[in-house]
Amino acid sequence: MTQVGVFSFSLPRMLAQHFGTNGWLAIFILAAFVFLNTAIIAVVYRLSKGKSVFETLERSIPKIVLFPIYLCICCFWVTIGCLAAKEYYLSFKLSLFLRPIR
């Protein structure tokens, strides 16, 4: 419940900061991109007949090209994980009104 509460209080503020006072309209625009991304994932999954994304990549792209792609994916996932953990930590700290750790 802490995650839901923190999310429901922090999302409107983030939308107002990045998209202005009518930032809630951006939710519909971003939802279209999310739907498109999900549709592309579903099409690729059906074309690969249920095989892993990595198996499909290894069958269609040479290994020398895959190494930088895998490295970029790894760095992206690590960055997203760190940012999500930091945001959760700051939001959780805010919800408990804790003093900052020095």
Secondary structure, DSSP 8 states (H G I E B T S, - for coil): -HHHHHHHHHHHHHHHHHH-TTGGGHHHHHHHHHHHHHHHHHHHHHHTTT--HHHHHHHHS-HHHHHHHHHHHHHHHHHHHHHHHHHHHHHHHHHHT-----
